[in-house]
């Protein structure tokens, strides 16, 4: 890993009635638009879905690193993330996030260790730690 601080740069470009083009060096361009809830088309990523996706993605990448360091063998981790957007004191913001994680271990895998590492991933995920709203983790671990 490179020393801190790390810096990330994204460019957003739009015309009055077109989608927003998101780009960053070395990455494919991504189109974005408001979600249906804000009268958008509903067929493109939105800032809201991108934020929730970042949470799910970071959670899995953090778990992967922790599992590797702990030498935990695992078969699959599925993560469903959700966020609740509400109006509080006249400000629209996310008020809570949920992560539902399903971890599959190989036969004989230690479910308690898997659950402990999922909890650690939630506590140490940089996106989770960057959010003002609380994050609830619901984890299921199975071996076999």
C-alpha positions as CSV (number, residue, x, y, z in Angstrom):
1,X,0.0,0.0,0.0
2,X,1.2,3.5,-0.7
3,X,1.6,5.9,2.2
4,X,-1.2,8.3,3.1
5,X,-2.7,10.7,2.2
6,X,-4.2,9.2,-0.9
7,X,-5.9,11.5,-3.4
8,X,-8.7,10.6,-5.9
9,X,-10.0,12.8,-8.7
10,X,-13.1,12.5,-10.8
11,X,-14.5,14.8,-13.5
12,X,-18.2,15.2,-14.1
13,X,-19.5,16.8,-17.3
14,X,-23.1,17.5,-18.4
15,X,-25.3,19.4,-20.7
16,X,-28.7,20.8,-19.7
17,X,-30.8,17.7,-20.5
18,X,-28.3,14.9,-20.8
19,X,-26.9,12.4,-18.4
20,X,-23.8,13.3,-16.4
21,X,-20.6,11.8,-17.7
22,X,-18.3,10.7,-14.8
23,X,-14.6,10.0,-15.7
24,X,-11.4,9.4,-13.9
25,X,-7.9,8.6,-15.3
26,X,-7.6,5.0,-16.5
27,X,-11.3,4.1,-15.8
28,X,-14.2,3.7,-18.1
29,X,-16.7,6.6,-18.4
30,X,-19.9,6.1,-16.4
31,X,-23.2,7.8,-17.1
32,X,-25.3,9.1,-14.2
33,X,-28.7,10.7,-13.8
34,X,-31.2,11.4,-11.1
35,X,-33.0,8.4,-9.7
36,X,-36.8,7.9,-10.4
37,X,-37.5,9.3,-6.9
38,X,-36.1,12.7,-8.2
39,X,-37.9,12.4,-11.5
40,X,-34.9,10.8,-13.3
41,X,-35.1,8.1,-16.0
42,X,-34.3,5.3,-13.6
43,X,-32.0,3.5,-16.0
44,X,-28.6,5.0,-15.0
45,X,-26.5,5.0,-11.9
46,X,-27.4,8.0,-9.7
47,X,-25.4,9.7,-6.9
48,X,-27.6,7.8,-4.4
49,X,-27.0,4.4,-6.0
50,X,-23.3,5.1,-6.4
51,X,-22.9,5.9,-2.7
52,X,-24.7,2.7,-1.6
53,X,-22.7,0.7,-4.2
54,X,-19.5,2.2,-2.8
55,X,-20.5,1.0,0.7
56,X,-21.1,-2.6,-0.5
57,X,-18.0,-2.6,-2.6
58,X,-15.8,-1.3,0.1
59,X,-17.3,-3.7,2.7
60,X,-16.4,-6.7,0.5
61,X,-12.9,-5.4,-0.4
62,X,-12.2,-4.8,3.3
63,X,-13.5,-8.2,4.3
64,X,-11.3,-9.8,1.6
65,X,-8.2,-8.1,3.0
66,X,-9.1,-9.0,6.6
67,X,-9.9,-12.6,5.6
68,X,-6.5,-12.9,3.8
69,X,-4.6,-11.5,6.7
70,X,-6.5,-13.9,9.1
71,X,-6.0,-16.8,6.7
72,X,-9.8,-17.5,6.6
73,X,-10.8,-19.6,3.6
74,X,-14.1,-18.6,2.2
75,X,-16.1,-19.4,-0.9
76,X,-18.4,-16.4,-1.5
77,X,-19.6,-13.2,0.1
78,X,-22.8,-11.6,-1.2
79,X,-23.6,-8.2,0.1
80,X,-26.8,-6.3,-0.3
81,X,-26.6,-2.7,0.8
82,X,-29.4,-0.2,1.2
83,X,-29.6,3.4,2.3
84,X,-32.5,5.5,3.6
85,X,-32.8,9.0,2.3
86,X,-35.0,11.4,4.3
87,X,-35.6,15.1,5.0
88,X,-34.4,16.0,8.5
89,X,-34.5,19.6,9.8
90,X,-35.0,20.8,6.2
91,X,-32.0,19.0,4.8
92,X,-32.2,15.9,2.5
93,X,-29.6,13.3,3.6
94,X,-29.0,9.7,4.2
95,X,-30.3,8.8,7.7
96,X,-29.2,5.1,7.8
97,X,-27.5,2.4,5.8
98,X,-27.9,-1.4,6.0
99,X,-25.6,-4.1,4.9
100,X,-26.9,-7.7,4.6
101,X,-24.0,-10.0,4.2
102,X,-24.1,-13.7,3.4
103,X,-20.8,-15.4,3.8
104,X,-20.3,-19.0,2.5
105,X,-17.4,-20.9,4.0
106,X,-16.0,-24.3,2.9
107,X,-17.1,-27.4,4.7
108,X,-15.8,-27.4,8.3
109,X,-15.2,-23.6,8.2
110,X,-15.4,-21.7,11.5
111,X,-18.7,-19.7,11.4
112,X,-17.8,-17.7,14.5
113,X,-14.5,-16.5,12.9
114,X,-16.4,-15.6,9.7
115,X,-18.9,-13.6,11.7
116,X,-16.2,-11.9,13.7
117,X,-14.3,-10.9,10.5
118,X,-17.5,-9.6,8.9
119,X,-18.0,-7.4,12.0
120,X,-14.4,-6.2,11.7
121,X,-14.9,-5.4,8.0
122,X,-17.9,-3.2,8.9
123,X,-16.0,-1.4,11.6
124,X,-12.9,-0.8,9.5
125,X,-14.4,-0.1,6.0
126,X,-13.2,3.4,4.9
127,X,-16.6,4.2,3.4
128,X,-18.5,3.1,6.5
129,X,-16.1,5.3,8.6
130,X,-16.7,8.2,6.3
131,X,-20.5,8.2,6.6
132,X,-22.4,10.4,9.0
133,X,-25.4,8.1,9.2
134,X,-25.3,4.8,11.1
135,X,-24.6,1.5,9.3
136,X,-26.4,-1.7,10.5
137,X,-24.8,-5.0,9.6
138,X,-26.9,-8.2,9.4
139,X,-24.7,-11.1,8.7
140,X,-25.3,-14.8,7.9
141,X,-22.5,-17.2,7.9
142,X,-22.7,-20.8,6.7
143,X,-20.2,-23.6,6.2
144,X,-20.7,-26.4,3.8
